[in-house]
Amino acid sequence: MTDNPEDRLRAIRLALPEAEERETWGRATFRVRDRIFAILADREGGPAVSLKAPRGNQAILVGADPGHFFVPPYVGPKGWVGMRLDDGPDWDEAALLVARSYRMTAPKSLAALAPERGRD
């Protein structure tokens, strides 16, 4: 496995059914059937990802670990959560959050194919 956090995250996301990468706004976005479920970005000069999160989850994650999680610009007001990737993230947790964002975005038939617990 690569040490590059962007490549590790890319492998997690692209393992999901029909997930594809497309550059939008000068950033890598990950989509399922043209709907964005993850956005790769910079946070204070380091790599980060923004993901959809269930209602209330953003506040829980940011409140529990504000050095690791943050409210991302633009999509944060819609409940998305940002996760820094340059501070030794828990990759199992990252896989879980990516899969959950995917399941919230994908059509039900595809969402059912995504693992419930990240990379299970």
Summary of the structure (lengths in Angstrom):
residues: 120
radius of gyration: 13.0
end to end distance: 16.7
largest distance: 37.6
contacts: 369
relative contact order: 0.20
helix: 33%
strand: 28%
